[in-house]
Amino acid sequence: METLMKKLLLTLLALCPMAAQAQFNLIAENGITEYFTPCFPLFSTASNGADLLSGVTASTTDFKIGLIADTESQMTEFATTADIETISLIGTWVTPTANTDVRFGECDSADMDGYYQIQFHNDHMSKSNVTSLIVRLTDDGGTFGEFWIHIDQNAATVADITGASETAIENKLIQAESTCDSGSTTTCVDAQRTEADNNYWRDSVFCSTSGTTVGQCRAVRSFTASSDTITFDPFTVAIATNTYRIVSGTPGLNQVTSSVFMFEGIADSGSSSTLVDAALTQADFFWNNSTALVVNFSGGPEVRCIRGFTASTDTILVSPAFSQAVATEDYVIIPSLTCRNFP
C-alpha cells in the first residue's frame, strides 16, 4: 500500500481566486493509490469571488465534477449523488463504491467552511501513459462558476516531488546521534563531539533515546568544545550513558525558559504518515513546519517534518513518511528551522 505521505505529498504551484474561475495545481505520481486532494476553496460568484462558498454537495443544483487525462479526448462527468458519493471523514480515504465514482465533501462546515476535498478511485489515478489529469468542478446555477485542478503525474518518487530523498531530509533534521560517556540531569559528555565551536549545538534539541529518560527532549543551552560537553535544560534524572539524538532546532531556543520544549505525548493511533493524539487540542495548522520525533519505534527513533495538523481529528501529518505505522509510541514536537525552509 502506498504511504499516506505519497497520497498527500503535493506542490502548491498556483492558487488564483477569481469570481468565475480558479485553479489548483498538485503533484501525484501515476499509479498512486488511496489519493485525495488537500482542502481547496470554492468562491462565491455572488460576492465576485470575495467570499468562500459553503454548503456545496452532490445535490447542489447542476453540480458536476469532470475528469480527463491528457491521453483522453472526452471528459468523464460525475453529476449525480450516485456518481458523487459523500466523504464520511475528511482526510480518511474510503474507496468509492464503483470505479466510475468519486467522493466529495466540505472539509469542516464549522471551522473550514468553503473548503472541499475530492477522493478518487484508484483506477482514476493509474491510467496508462498519463502524465496529467484535469479535474473540473462547475455548477450551471452559477454559485461558484468553475474550479480547475491540474494533477501533474510526471513525478515518480519522493525525490522528484521534494527535490531530495527521504534520507536527505532526515539527515537535515538529525544532526548527530551517539552515546554519552557520562552526564548529569543537565549535561552530556561525549568524546565524539569534536566540534570546535562553543556555540555549535546552541539552539538545537537534545533527545534521550534510551534509559528512563527515553522520549524526553530538552533545548540545548550551550556546548563546551574543550570538554565535549553539551548543556541543556534539566531532565527528570541524570542522562549518564544514554544514547541520544540532536535534532535541528530554531535560533532563539536559548531564550525559551520551559525545560520541555513545545510538546511531549503518547500517540493514540496513526499511520506511516499520521499521528493522532487527543491531547493535541490546538487549532488547525498549529504544528505545521515543526518537527515530530517518534522515540520508540521498533527500529529506533525517527524524526520527520510536520506538514499538516487537523484540529477536529487531533491528527498530525508528516512528510516524508515514517518507516512504519504510528501506534502508541512516545513522541515529541520540536520547533525546526529546517522544516520551515525545506521543501
C-alpha positions as CSV (number, residue, x, y, z in Angstrom):
1,M,0.0,0.0,0.0
2,E,1.3,3.4,-0.8
3,T,2.2,5.6,2.1
4,L,-0.2,8.4,3.1
5,M,2.7,10.8,2.5
6,K,2.7,9.9,-1.2
7,K,-1.0,10.2,-1.2
8,L,-0.9,13.8,0.1
9,L,2.6,15.0,-0.9
10,L,2.0,17.9,-3.2
11,T,3.4,21.1,-4.6
12,L,1.2,24.1,-4.5
13,L,2.1,26.0,-7.6
14,A,-0.7,28.5,-8.0
15,L,-3.9,29.4,-6.4
16,C,-5.7,32.2,-8.1
17,P,-9.2,33.0,-6.7
18,M,-11.4,34.7,-9.2
19,A,-15.1,35.1,-9.4
20,A,-15.6,32.9,-12.4
21,Q,-12.7,30.6,-12.3
22,A,-9.8,29.4,-10.1
23,Q,-7.1,26.8,-10.4
24,F,-5.3,24.5,-8.1
25,N,-2.1,22.6,-9.1
26,L,-1.0,19.4,-7.5
27,I,1.6,16.7,-8.0
28,A,0.8,13.0,-7.5
29,E,2.6,10.1,-9.2
30,N,0.8,7.9,-11.7
31,G,-0.4,4.7,-10.1
32,I,-0.7,6.2,-6.6
33,T,-3.4,4.6,-4.5
34,E,-5.9,6.0,-2.0
35,Y,-5.4,9.5,-3.3
36,F,-7.3,12.5,-2.2
37,T,-6.8,16.2,-2.6
38,P,-5.9,18.7,0.1
39,C,-8.7,21.0,1.0
40,F,-9.3,23.6,-1.6
41,P,-11.6,26.7,-1.7
42,L,-14.7,27.4,-3.8
43,F,-15.5,31.1,-4.1
44,S,-19.0,32.6,-4.4
45,T,-19.8,34.4,-7.6
46,A,-22.5,36.4,-5.7
47,S,-19.7,38.3,-3.9
48,N,-17.5,38.5,-7.1
49,G,-15.1,35.9,-5.5
50,A,-14.6,37.8,-2.3
51,D,-16.3,35.2,-0.1
52,L,-15.9,31.4,0.3
53,L,-19.0,29.4,-0.6
54,S,-20.1,26.9,2.0
55,G,-22.7,24.0,1.6
56,V,-21.8,22.7,-1.8
57,T,-22.8,19.0,-2.1
58,A,-23.6,16.4,-4.8
59,S,-27.2,17.6,-4.5
60,T,-26.4,21.2,-5.3
61,T,-28.2,22.2,-8.5
62,D,-26.3,21.3,-11.7
63,F,-23.2,20.5,-9.7
64,K,-20.7,18.4,-11.7
65,I,-17.2,17.0,-11.3
66,G,-15.4,16.3,-14.6
67,L,-12.2,14.3,-15.1
68,I,-10.0,14.0,-18.1
69,A,-6.5,12.6,-18.7
70,D,-4.1,14.1,-21.2
71,T,-4.4,10.8,-23.2
72,E,-8.2,11.1,-23.4
73,S,-10.4,13.1,-25.9
74,Q,-13.5,13.4,-23.8
75,M,-14.1,14.4,-20.2
76,T,-15.9,12.0,-17.8
77,E,-18.5,13.8,-15.8
78,F,-19.9,12.9,-12.4
79,A,-23.2,14.6,-12.0
80,T,-25.5,12.6,-9.6
81,T,-25.4,11.6,-6.0
82,A,-24.8,8.1,-7.2
83,D,-21.6,9.2,-9.0
84,I,-20.5,11.7,-6.4
85,E,-20.5,10.0,-3.0
86,T,-20.0,11.7,0.3
87,I,-16.9,11.7,2.5
88,S,-17.6,10.4,6.0
89,L,-14.3,11.7,7.4
90,I,-12.2,14.3,5.7
91,G,-8.6,13.1,5.2
92,T,-9.5,9.4,5.5
93,W,-9.7,7.7,2.2
94,V,-12.6,5.3,1.6
95,T,-12.8,3.6,-1.8
96,P,-15.8,4.9,-3.9
97,T,-18.4,2.2,-4.4
98,A,-17.6,1.8,-8.1
99,N,-14.5,2.8,-10.2
100,T,-16.8,5.2,-12.0
101,D,-17.4,7.2,-8.8
102,V,-15.6,9.9,-6.8
103,R,-16.2,11.2,-3.3
104,F,-16.7,14.9,-2.4
105,G,-17.2,16.8,0.8
106,E,-16.7,20.0,2.7
107,C,-13.7,19.9,4.9
108,D,-15.3,21.3,8.0
109,S,-18.5,23.3,7.7
110,A,-17.9,24.9,11.1
111,D,-14.1,25.8,11.0
112,M,-13.2,25.4,7.3
113,D,-16.4,26.3,5.6
114,G,-16.0,26.8,1.9
115,Y,-13.1,24.4,1.6
116,Y,-13.6,21.0,0.0
117,Q,-11.9,17.7,-0.8
118,I,-12.2,15.1,-3.6
119,Q,-11.3,11.4,-3.1
120,F,-10.5,9.4,-6.3
121,H,-10.9,5.8,-7.1
122,N,-7.6,4.1,-7.6
123,D,-8.5,3.4,-11.3
124,H,-8.7,7.2,-11.9
125,M,-5.0,7.6,-10.8
126,S,-3.5,4.7,-12.7
127,K,-4.3,5.2,-16.3
128,S,-1.6,4.1,-18.8
129,N,0.8,6.6,-20.2
130,V,-0.9,9.5,-18.4
131,T,1.2,12.5,-17.4
132,S,-1.5,14.8,-16.1
133,L,-5.1,14.8,-15.0
134,I,-7.5,17.8,-15.2
135,V,-10.4,18.0,-12.8
136,R,-13.2,20.5,-13.4
137,L,-15.9,21.5,-10.8
138,T,-18.8,23.5,-12.1
139,D,-22.4,24.3,-11.4
140,D,-24.6,25.7,-14.1
141,G,-26.5,27.6,-11.4
142,G,-23.5,29.9,-11.2
143,T,-23.0,29.9,-7.4
144,F,-19.2,29.3,-7.8
145,G,-18.6,29.3,-11.5
146,E,-15.7,26.9,-12.3
147,F,-12.8,25.5,-10.4
148,W,-10.0,23.6,-12.1
149,I,-7.5,21.2,-10.5
150,H,-4.4,20.2,-12.5
151,I,-2.7,17.0,-11.2
152,D,0.8,16.5,-12.6
153,Q,1.5,12.8,-12.7
154,N,5.1,13.0,-14.0
155,A,6.5,12.7,-10.5
156,A,7.5,9.1,-9.7
157,T,9.4,9.4,-6.4
158,V,9.7,11.5,-3.3
159,A,12.9,13.0,-4.7
160,D,11.0,14.0,-7.9
161,I,8.5,15.9,-5.8
162,T,10.6,17.4,-3.0
163,G,13.9,17.7,-4.7
164,A,15.6,15.5,-2.1
165,S,15.5,11.9,-0.9
166,E,13.8,10.8,2.3
167,T,17.3,10.1,3.7
168,A,18.5,13.7,2.8
169,I,15.5,15.2,4.6
170,E,16.1,13.1,7.7
171,N,19.8,13.9,7.7
172,K,19.0,17.6,7.7
173,L,16.8,17.1,10.8
174,I,19.0,14.7,12.8
175,Q,22.3,16.5,13.2
176,A,24.0,13.9,15.4
177,E,23.4,10.6,17.2
178,S,25.7,9.0,19.7
179,T,26.1,7.8,23.3
180,C,27.0,9.9,26.3
181,D,30.3,8.8,28.0
182,S,28.9,10.4,31.2
183,G,26.3,13.0,32.2
184,S,24.0,14.6,34.6
185,T,20.5,16.0,34.5
186,T,21.8,19.0,32.5
187,T,24.8,17.7,30.7
188,C,26.1,15.0,28.3
189,V,29.8,14.4,27.9
190,D,30.7,12.6,24.6
191,A,34.2,12.4,23.2
192,Q,32.6,12.0,19.8
193,R,31.6,15.7,19.9
194,T,34.7,17.0,18.3
195,E,33.1,20.3,17.0
196,A,35.4,23.2,17.7
197,D,32.8,26.0,18.1
198,N,31.5,26.5,21.6
199,N,28.2,27.7,20.1
200,Y,27.9,24.7,17.7
201,W,24.9,22.9,19.3
202,R,23.3,26.0,20.8
203,D,19.6,26.2,19.8
204,S,19.4,22.6,18.8
205,V,17.3,20.0,20.7
206,F,18.8,17.1,22.7
207,C,16.6,14.0,22.8
208,S,17.3,11.0,25.0
209,T,16.7,7.7,23.2
210,S,17.4,5.2,25.9
211,G,17.1,4.7,29.7
212,T,14.5,6.1,32.0
213,T,14.5,9.5,30.1
214,V,13.8,7.9,26.7
215,G,11.5,10.2,24.7
216,Q,12.4,13.3,26.7
217,C,13.8,16.3,24.8
218,R,15.4,19.5,26.0
219,A,16.6,22.7,24.4
220,V,20.4,22.9,24.2
221,R,21.7,25.9,26.0
222,S,25.5,25.7,25.3
223,F,28.3,23.5,24.1
224,T,31.8,23.5,25.6
225,A,34.2,22.2,23.0
226,S,37.2,21.7,25.3
227,S,35.4,19.2,27.4
228,D,32.9,17.8,24.7
229,T,30.0,18.8,27.0
230,I,26.5,19.6,25.8
231,T,24.4,21.6,28.3
232,F,20.6,21.5,28.2
233,D,17.5,22.1,30.3
234,P,17.2,19.7,33.2
235,F,16.0,16.1,32.6
236,T,14.0,14.3,35.3
237,V,17.0,12.1,36.1
238,A,20.7,12.0,35.1
239,I,21.5,11.2,31.4
240,A,24.5,9.1,32.4
241,T,25.4,6.8,29.4
242,N,22.2,7.1,27.5
243,T,22.0,7.2,23.7
244,Y,20.8,10.4,22.2
245,R,20.0,12.4,19.1
246,I,20.5,16.0,18.4
247,V,17.7,17.4,16.3
248,S,17.7,20.6,14.2
249,G,16.1,23.4,16.2
250,T,15.3,27.1,15.7
251,P,17.6,30.1,16.6
252,G,16.4,31.6,19.8
253,L,15.8,28.4,21.7
254,N,18.2,29.7,24.3
255,Q,15.6,32.3,25.2
256,V,13.0,29.6,26.0
257,T,12.5,29.1,29.7
258,S,10.4,25.9,29.6
259,S,12.5,22.8,30.3
260,V,10.3,20.7,28.0
261,F,10.1,22.5,24.6
262,M,6.8,22.5,22.8
263,F,5.1,19.2,23.4
264,E,5.6,15.6,24.6
265,G,3.0,12.9,24.3
266,I,1.9,9.4,23.6
267,A,0.1,8.7,20.3
268,D,-3.3,7.2,20.4
269,S,-3.0,5.8,16.9
270,G,-1.8,6.7,13.4
271,S,-0.3,5.5,10.2
272,S,3.1,5.8,8.5
273,S,2.4,9.5,7.8
274,T,-0.1,10.5,10.5
275,L,0.0,10.7,14.3
276,V,-3.2,11.0,16.3
277,D,-3.3,12.2,19.9
278,A,-6.4,13.5,21.6
279,A,-4.1,15.7,23.8
280,L,-3.3,17.8,20.7
281,T,-6.1,20.4,21.2
282,Q,-4.5,23.3,19.2
283,A,-6.1,25.0,16.1
284,D,-5.7,23.8,12.5
285,F,-2.2,24.2,11.1
286,F,-0.8,25.0,14.6
287,W,2.1,22.4,14.4
288,N,2.9,23.0,10.7
289,N,6.7,23.2,9.9
290,S,7.7,21.8,13.3
291,T,9.5,18.5,13.8
292,A,7.9,15.3,15.1
293,L,10.2,12.8,16.7
294,V,8.8,9.3,17.5
295,V,11.2,7.9,20.0
296,N,10.4,4.2,20.5
297,F,9.8,2.7,17.0
298,S,10.9,-0.9,16.8
299,G,13.8,0.2,14.5
300,G,14.8,3.2,16.6
301,P,13.8,6.8,16.8
302,E,12.7,8.6,13.7
303,V,12.2,12.3,13.0
304,R,10.0,13.9,10.3
305,C,8.7,17.4,9.3
306,I,5.1,18.2,10.2
307,R,3.3,19.3,7.1
308,G,-0.3,19.5,8.4
309,F,-2.4,19.4,11.6
310,T,-6.2,18.9,11.6
311,A,-7.7,20.0,14.9
312,S,-11.0,18.2,14.5
313,T,-9.3,14.8,14.4
314,D,-6.2,15.7,16.5
315,T,-4.1,14.5,13.6
316,I,-0.6,15.5,12.6
317,L,0.6,14.8,9.0
318,V,4.3,14.2,8.4
319,S,6.4,14.2,5.3
320,P,8.2,12.1,4.3
321,A,6.5,9.1,5.8
322,F,7.9,7.1,8.8
323,S,9.3,3.7,8.0
324,Q,6.4,2.1,10.0
325,A,3.0,3.0,11.2
326,V,2.5,5.0,14.3
327,A,0.6,3.1,17.0
328,T,1.0,4.2,20.7
329,E,4.6,5.4,20.7
330,D,6.1,8.2,22.7
331,Y,6.8,11.3,20.6
332,V,7.9,14.9,21.0
333,I,7.2,18.0,18.8
334,I,10.1,20.4,18.4
335,P,10.4,23.7,16.5
336,S,12.5,23.4,13.4
337,L,14.1,26.0,11.1
338,T,15.0,23.1,8.8
339,C,11.3,22.0,8.3
340,R,10.3,25.6,7.8
341,N,12.8,26.1,5.0
342,F,13.0,22.6,3.5
343,P,10.6,21.6,0.6
